[in-house]
Amino acid sequence: MKSIYYDFEYFNTSQPTLSVVCCAVLIIEKDKQPEKKAFWLENTGMPNETAAFKQFIEENKNELFFSYNVIAEAGAMYSLGFDPTKFQWVDIMSEWKQVRNGNHTRLYGKYICPKGKKKVSTPPEPPQYGELVSSKDKKIKGVNNSHTGTGLLSCVYHYTDVDLGYEHKKKMQNRILQGGPFSEKEAKEILEYSISDVEYLSIVMKKIAVDNCRLARIKPLTYIENAKIRGEWSARLAVMERIGIPVNTTWLYNIAKNHDKIKDKMCSILCATTYPFYEKEKEKGGFKWVMKKTAFEKFLKDNKLESEWPKTDKGNYKTDSETLADFEHFTEILEFRRVKDSLGQIRSFNKLEGLIEVNSYGEDEYVDNPNTEGLDNIFARIGKDKRLRCYFNPYGTQTSRNAPPSRNFIFAMSAWIRSAVQPPPGYAITAIDYSSEEFIIAACESKDKVMEKVYDSGDVYLGFAKIADPKRVPAHATKDSHGIERDMFKSTCLARGSPIRVKGKGFVSIEYVTSHDEVWDGKSWRKCKGSIYMGDKKVMPMGRFFCTGDHKILVNGEWKYAAKLQTSNVRSSEELQRSIHIGTTSGLHEAPANWEDVWALACSIFRSYLSRKTSLRSR
């Protein structure tokens, strides 16, 4: 079987097809010398070789195709009339991302920065034993802790020490992005440039494959099969990108046109009805709303949140969306987050590159921008067919999910902005997400048929509850009929660092509880099977205390589950001292703990909740 490496040169547009300029090909076949080919696919500069290229593809359609960033290369194939999902692809960029994710050996080291300079980075300081780990490792002052890049330049330099030539590459790319017509001299230079890139694809692919086989502990043939699945996903994303998302451009234009009014109204209502997190500041020609650090700090102080609120490396309080989401039980923070997120999402709406005006018929008129690379402006990504086309960035997160730019990926925006998605008459758009993805992956990898059965039930928590305690949760139970019981079994997933009372040891972090230990269940000591990683569960506020929904609270002489109580039901620490029980979901109402135990547990649960999304680096 042949391995064929492709490198297309094109200039991107917001239209359904890319403007493909040329393609360089490297053919590797066992017991034969590598063969290089180049096809000029543009109508100026040299004779157009599109027909010869299509014949080449047809002759080799069953071979294995490699390229760096399949979304782009498969998009070029789509633009030439092929269905890229019919081919077998390996996306070298995605495989490079697999190597980097969570692997400090490749995440740091030699790389070429966006400005073309060669650099070497060093991993940040690892957390100390027993230390609470933050979402980011500690950066070392005076040391470059930047990640290696995902681009071809960085990848090739990291593995081979070869610099493909940043300045020349930039010069060629800029000329290609200008579009035709091309002179004969320019065409030859572009072809030579394309061939020089494709030469290194096979070299880095071999090194990446070795790394991935070692990290995943799999054989090369198994690895290639896995890589082909990832490549197929990238090819399908390429088709999705070219098809685009139909949007109501007039509606989006109105947001852009009234950007300042929207911001003014949102901030005014927030400050008048909830809390003055923003203040007006004068500027040339008017005023602007600015978030005030002092106002935010005052809110934290007034609500005694200063010690618990996470901070940045520079010591400032975090105000990112994820941090704010952890404190949404405060109405002020909930509304602040909504406003802050919305303002961030429409920030690029006031940049109208590409959009000229709404004509007298209320229709948007666009000028085609030949280069949309790197533009986060949503209008630069909308074509004349009123379809939004953004880069999906496959395997862009540590967990290998897509990571499209948030400012032009409309499905990642607030519901009121997503309303601009408008399929044509007779059509519908369905956005599908996976359910309990990590659970089913664990079930398949461990070949656990019970886990698979639980997943197939449609609700992993309720399915687990039916197996673990059929008396309390019968086979006919539903989320509505047995919501509390479902949450009980969901709560068996305690956060890393949660203290568990262990006989002879006192409180021990849950990850250190073993099958030899006896734990306190609120009534008596009992044997356990040790700790098993099972995922996350949110806690809920009860006054100033945070607990899971399955804990029982004494209210007016009656024990009730926290999930069924309102925050106002628990008003004092004295009532809390009488009410909260420590232990698992069984026997909670028999033996209340003393105040010191309650307070230690409450603080620990709260800290664990704040840091529940953290992870230790690979060792």
N, C-alpha and C positions, 0 to 999 in steps of 0.2 A: 504493500500500500504506500502511496506517495504522501508526503507531507508538503503542503503548498502554503507558503507564507505570502500574504498580500499586504501592500501598503498603498492606499489610494491617496491622491492629492485632490482636494476639492475646495470650494468655498461654500460655506454654510449659508443657508437662507432660511427664512421663516416659512417658505413655501413647501408644498408636499414633497418636492424632490430636491436633492442637492445638485449643485453644478459641478459635475465630476470633470477633472482636468486630465488625469492620467492614473495609471496603476503600474506599480512595480511588483514583480512576482519572483519568488525564489522556490525552486522545485528540488526537493530532496527525496531521493529514492535509493533504497538499499543497493549497495555494490555499484553505484553510479556516482559520477561527479555532480555536485550541485549545479543546477542550471538557472541562470537569471534571464528574465524577460522583462520588457517594458512596453506598455501600450499607451499611445497618445489618444485620449478620448475627447479632445476639444476640437472645435472646428477651425481654429486659426493656428498659425505657426508651423504646423506639420500636417501631413495627411492623417485624417481621422481613422483610427484603427478599431473602432467600436465593434465592427462586424467580426474582425479577427479575435477580439477579446471574448465576445459572446461564444464563438466557436470553441475557444480554449476552455471556457467554463463548462460548456456542454460536454466536452470530452472528458473532463475531470470532475464531474459533479458528484461522484461517489467517493472522492478522496477526502482526506482530512484537511480542513482549512484552518490556518493559524493567522491571527492578526493582533495588533496592539490596539485595543479598544474596539471591540466588535460592533458596538452600537454605531460608530462612525463608518466602519468598513461595510457592515451589513446594510447600513443606510445608503451607502453608495451603490451597492448591488441592487437594492430596491429601486433606486433612482434610474438604474439602467434597465429596468424591466424584469429583474429576477425576484423570486420569492426566497429571501435569505433563510427562511426557516426550513427549507428543503435540504439545506446543506449541513454537514457536520462541522461545527466550529469549536475552536479553543481560543478563548480570549486571554492573551498573555497579560494584559493589564489586570484583569480580574484575578488571575493566578498569582500575580505579584502582590495584589492586595491580600490574598489568602496567606501568603508568607509573612506579610508585615503585621497583620492584625494580631495584637497580643504578643508579638515576638520581638523582644527588644534587640535581638541580634541584627534584625533587618530594619526595624522601625527607626533605629538610630545608626549612625555611621556615615560613610561617604555618600554625598549627594550633590546635585547641582541646584542651586537656589533659583527662584523665578527670574532673577536678574542675570543668570548665567554664570555665577561665580561658583567655583568648586569649594565645598565646605565639608567639615566632619563634625558630627554631633555626638553627644554623650548622653546616655540615659540619665534621667533625674535620680535623686537619692531614693532607694527603696524604703518602704516603711519599716520601722523597727518592730521587733517581735512584741506582740501584745498592743501595738499602737493602733488607734482608730484610724483607718485608712480613708483619705479624702478621695474625691472623684478624680483628682489629678495628683500624680506623684509630686514630691517636693522638687522644685527647680533649684539647681545649684547656681548661686550667684557667680557671674563672670564666666559661665560655661555655656556653650551652645547646646541647648536641649531640644532643638527643632527636630521634627520628624523628617525622614527621607521622603522625597516626593514620589508621586505615583506616575509621573510622566515618563516618556521613553528616555529622555536625556538622563534623568536621575537613575532610572533602572539600569541602563547600560553602564553608566559610570560606576554605580555601586558594585556591580558584578565583575566588570572587566577593566576598570580604570581608564576606559576609552572615553574621550570627550568628543561627541559627535559634531561639535562646533556650534555653539549657541548663536553667535553673530551671523554666521552663514545661514543657519536654519531659520533665524528670524527674518533675514532678508528674503529668503525664498518664500516663506509663509506669507509675508506681507505682499509680495508680488502676486502670489496665487490668489490671495483674498481680494485683490483689486479686480480680478476677473479679466476676461479677454477684451480686445484681441491680444494675442501673444505673437511676438516675432519668432522667427526660426531659432535665433540664438537663445532667446528666453525659454523656448520649448525644450531645447537640448539641455540647458542648465537645470530645468525643473526635473527632467527625466533622470539625469545623473544624481541629483539630490535625492530623489525618491528611491533609487537603487541603493544608494549609500545607507539609507535607513533600514531597508529590508534585509540587508546582509547580516545585521546584528540580531534580528528577531530570533533566529534559530539558536544562536549562542546563548542568549539570556533565557530562552525557553528551557533549554537543557538544564541550566543551573537552577532555575525556579522549580522544575520538576523534581530534581534531587532534594531540594529543601522541603517541598510539600510532601514527598514520600516519607521523608524522615520525620517530619512533624506529625503527620497523620498516621504513621506506622503502617503504611499500606504498600503493596507492590505496584510497580510502574503501570502495568496494564489496568489495575483497578483505579489508579489515579487518573489515567487518561479517560476512562469511562466517566468518572466523576467530573473531570474538567469539561467533557463534552456536554454534560447536563448544564453546567454553568454557562458554557458558550451558547447553548440553545436559548437559554433565558435572555442573554444579551441580544441575540438575533431577534427574538420576539419583541424585546423592548425597542429595538430599532424600527420595527414596523409600527409599533404603537406611537413612537415619536413622529414618524413621517405622516401617519394618519391624523394625528393631532386631536385636541380636545375642543369641540365646538363651544364657543362662548358668545355671550351677548356683548359685543364690543361697544355698543352705544351705552350700555349700562356701566361698563368698566370705564369708559371715557368720562361719564358723569362723575364717577368717584375721583378720577384724576383732576377734572375741572374744579371740583369742590373739595379738593384735598384739605386746604387750610380751614374751610368751614367745618368739615367733619372733625378735624383735630380739635378745633376750638370748642365745638359742642361737646365732644366726649370729655375733654379735660374740665370744662366748666361744670358739667353735671357731676362728674366724679368728685371734684373739690367742694361743690355746694352740698351734695347729699351724702357723701361718704367720708372722705378725708382729703385734706389739701396736699396730696403728694406732689402736685405740679404748681408752678407759679408763672405768672406772665412776666416776660422781660421785654423791654423796648429794644427794637432794632430798626435799621433803616427802612423807612416806608411802612412801619407798623409795629407789631409785637410778635413774640413767639412763646410757646409754652415749653417750660424746662422742668424736668424732674429735679426736685430739691433734695439733696443729700441730708440736710439738716431736718427736714420734715419727716423723712423716712426714719432717721435715727430717733426722732422724738416719739414716733409711733411705737418703735420697738421698746423704748424706755418706758413709755406709759403702760405697755402691756407686758412688761417684765420678760421680754424676749431677747434681750441683749446677749445673754450667755449662750442661749440655744441656737441663735440664728447663724447659719454658716457664713464663712468669710472667704474672700479671695486670697491669693498668695500675698497680695499687698496689704491685707488686713482690712479691706473694705467689706461691708455687708453685701452679700450676693443679691442681685435683683433679676437674675435670669428666670425664664419661665418655669423651669423644673423646680427651682428652689421655691418660688412663689406658690407653685401647685401644692407643695408639701404643707403649706400653712393656709390653705383655702378655707379652713373652718373659721377663720376670721373673715367676716364679711368684707371688711376694708381691703384685705389682701386679695380676696376673690375678685372684687370689682377692679382693683388696681391692675391685676394680671390681665383681665379682659381688655381693658383700655390699652395697656402697654403692648400686648400682643397685636391688637388690631392696628395700632399706630405703626408698629414695625412692619406689618404685612402690607400696608398701603404706602410705605415710604417710597417705593420705586414707582408708584403710580403718578407722581408729580413730574416724572421724566418722560416726556412724550416723544423720544426718538422713534422714528418709524411712523408715528401717527400724525397726520397733517391736520385734519379737521373733520368735523361732522358736516357733510354737505347739506344742501337745502332739503334733501329728502330724508334726512336723519340717518344717512348711511356713512360709515367710516371710510375714509380714503387713506391708503397707505402708500408709502414709498418703500420699495424693497431694499432692505439693508443687506448687502452681500456678506457682511461679516457680523454674525451674532455671537461669536465666540466670547465668552467671559462676561457678556452683558446680563445683568440681573434685572433689567427693566422688563416688565411683563409685556409691554407693547412691542418691544423689539422681537419678541418671540411669537407674535401673532401674524399670520399670513393674510393674503388677500381673500382667502376662502374663509376668513374669520375663525380660524382654528389655532389654538395655542400649542406650540411645540417647544417643550423644555427638555433639557438633558436629564435622564433618569439616574445617572451615576450608579450603576449596579455594584453591589458589594462594597458600598462606600462607608459602611459603619463597621464597628468591631464585631457585630453579630452577622455581618454580610448581608444586611438589608440594603435596599435602594436608599440613596441619599440625595434626592433631587434638590436643587436650590430652592429654599423656602419662599423666596420673593417672586418666583415666577411659576411655581408649581401650585396651581389653584386648589388642588385637593388637600393641601396642607394648611390652607387658610381657614379663617373663621367661617361659620355656616352662612353668615350674611353675605360674604364675598363669594362663597361657593355657589350661591344662587345664580351667579352669572353663567354657570355651565348650562348650555342650552342645546340639546340635541335637535336635529332637524325634524320636521313633522314625520310621524310614522316610525321614529327611532327612539331608543332609550339607552342610557348609559348606566352601567352597573360597576361600582367600585367594590372589589372583593378583597377581604383581608383574611389572614389565617387565624384560626382559633387555637389557643394553647399550643403554639408551635413548638416550644421547647419540650413540652410534655410528650408529644408524639415522636419527636426526634429521639428522645431518651428511650421511649418504648421500642422503637425500631432498632436502634443501635444495640440495646440490651436483649432484643428478641423476647421481650416480656409480653406474652399473650394477654395476661390480665390487664396490663396497662393499655394495650391496644383496644381491648374490649371496653374499658372505661372511657377511652377517648371516643370510640364509636358511639357511645351513649349520647354524645352531644354536650355533656356537662361533666368535666373531669372531677370536679369537687363533689357533686351529687352522686356520680357513679362510684367514686371511692367510698362515700358515706354508706351507700347501699351494701357494699361488700364488707366494710369494716364493722357496721353496726346495723344489721337488717331488722332488729327489733325496734330500734328508734327510727330508722329510715327505711320503710318498706319499699318493695319493688315499684309500687305505683306512685311514689313520692315525686313531687315536682319542686321547682325553685320557689313557686308561689306558696305551696302547701307546707314546705319544710325549709323555708329560707334560713331560719335560725340554725337548724341542725346542719344545713349545708355549710353555713359560715363556720360552724364549730370545726368541721373537718378541714375546711380551707385554712383555718387558723393553726392547724398542726404545723404549718410552715412558719417557724419563728425566725426572726432576723439574726444574722451572724452577730454574735456579741450579746445576745439575750441571756440574762442570768437564769440558770436553772438550779434549784436547791437540790444538792446531791448529798446523800448520807455520808458523813465523815469528812466532807470537803467544803461544806458551806455552799455559797453561790458560785457556780461554774458557768462560763460561757457555753452556749449550747453546742458549738462545734467541737468542744472537748469532752462531751458526755459520751461514754462508751457503753457497750453491752454488758459490762461488768458492774456498772453503777446502779444504785437504787435512787430513785427520785421521789420527791414529795408531790403528791397529786392533790393536796388540799385536805386530805383525810388521813392518809397513811403513806408509808414508804412502799414503793413497789419496783419490781424489776422493769427494765426497758430494753429496747433493741439498739440503743445508741442513736446518734443523730444522723439524719439523712437529708441531703439538700433537696428541697421540694419547691422552692420559688418564694414569692413575696405575698404579704398581706398588709393592707393598710390598717392603721389604728384610727380610733375616733376619739374626739375630745369629750371628756366628762368633767365640766368645770375646767380646772387647770390641770387635770389629770388625763393621760392618754392611755387607752386600753383597747384591746380587740373586742369585737362585738359579742363574743361568747361569754365574757366575764359577767358575773352577777353583781348587782348593786342593790343594797338594802334601801328601799324607799318606802317610808311610812309603814315600816314593819314587814314589808313584803319583798322577797328577793326577785329581781327582774333582770333579764338579760340587757346588757348595755345597749345592744343594737335596737332595742325597742324603747329606749328612753331618749328624751331630749336633753340637750346640754344643761338646760336650766334646772333639771331635776337634782343635780348634785351641786350644792351651794357652798359647802364648807369643808375644810380639811378634817374637822371633827367627824362629820358624817362619813367622809371618805375613809377615815380610820376604822369606823365601825363596819364599813360596807365591803371593801374590796377583799377578795380572797385570792390567794396565790396558789397556782397549780394548773393542772390540765382541765379539760372540760368536764371531767367526771369528779364528783365529790367536792365541788366548789363551795357548797353551802355548809360544810361541816366544821371547818377549823380556820377561822380568820387569823391572819398573821398580825404581828405587832406593827406599830407605826414605822419603825426603822426599816423593816422588810418591805412594807408597802411603798415607802418613799424611794428606796433604792431601786425597786422594781419599776416604779413609774418613770424615774429619770432614765433608767437603762432602756426601757421600751421606746421612750421618746427619742433618745440618741440613736438607737438602732434604726428607727423609722427614718430619721433624717439622713442616715448614711446607708440606707438599704440598697442603693443602686451602685455602690462602690464595688471595686474588684481589685484583687491583688495582681500585680504584674506577673507574667510568666517567668519561671525560674528555670 
